[in-house]
Amino acid sequence: MFALVVRFELVDEHAAQAFDALLAEALPHISAEPGTLLYLAHTVEDAPLSRIFYELYENRDAHRKHESYDHTSRFLAEKDQYLTGFRVEFLDEPTGKGLPQLS
């Protein structure tokens, strides 16, 4: 498996609404991607201009494929106009409760 966490910092409330709308357009397509096991977007308590994504893929190739889809490319191309910054953290192999079973 391959996992990452991304924290986005948004410019203002207007940017947050536009960012959330952009994400809402992409999410149905991301949910249908083979190889994308989890793709969770969170607002942050006490930080209304922050968003955190948790992404879990079957492997690195599935992540690369995710980034090649038109819906992801559009999100990646348009997101920066709404941000003051973002941070991506690639994670080691996950352990714990509730991990998807791969066949």
N, C-alpha and C positions, 0 to 999 in steps of 0.2 A: 504494500500500500504506500501511497504518497500523500502527504498532508501539508497544508499551509494555512497560515492565518494572515489576514490583511487588515490593517487598521487605516481607515480613511478619515481625514479631518476636512470638514466642509467649511466653505467660506462664510455662509450665513444661512438663515432659515430658507430663503428663496432657493439658494443652491441646494440645500438639503432636500427640498421638495422635488426639484428637477432631477437630482441624483436618484432619489427613490423611485421616481417615475421611469427613469432610464433602466434601473434595475428591474422594475416590475415588468418591463417589456421583455427582458432577457430571461427571467426566471423560468417561465414555462418551457422554453427551449432547452435550458440547462437541465431541467428536471428530466427531460427525455434523452439526454446524452448517455450512450453506453459508456461504461467506464467511470462515470462520475457517480460516486457512491453517496456522498453528502455534499450539499452546498447550502450553507446556512448563513443568512444575513441577520445581524443583530443591531438594534440601536443600543446605546450605552446609557445606563442609568446615570443621571446627573451630568451627562455630557451630550446634549441634544444635537450637537454638530459633529458627532463621531458615529461611525459605522464600523462594525467588525464582521468580517466574513471568515467562516471556517469551511475549508474545502478538503474533501477526502476523495481520492481517486484510486482506482485499482493499482495504478503504477504511474511512473513518470510519462510513459507514452500516452496514457489516457489524458493526463494533464496537458501535454503538448497538443493533442487532438482537440481538447476543449478550447484551447486558445486559438485554434485555426478556424473554428466555426464563425459564420458571418455574425451571429448574434453576439458572440463574445468580442469579436473584432470591433464591432460597432460600440459596444460598451467601453472597451479599452480606449478607443479613439476619442470618445466624447467625455469621458469622466473627468479629465484634468481641468476642464473649465470650471468645475464646481468645487475644486479642492484647494486647500492650502498646503496639503502634503499627504503622503501615505507611506506606510511601512509594511513590507512583506517579510514574513518569517517562515522559512521552510522548516518542517518538523521531522524529527526522527520517526521511525516506525512506531505507530500508536499501540498502546496497551490499555486494557481496562474493560469496563462493562459496556455492552451494547455495540461492539464492533460488528460490522456486516460480515457475513460469511461469504467467502469467495468460493465459487465452484471450480 
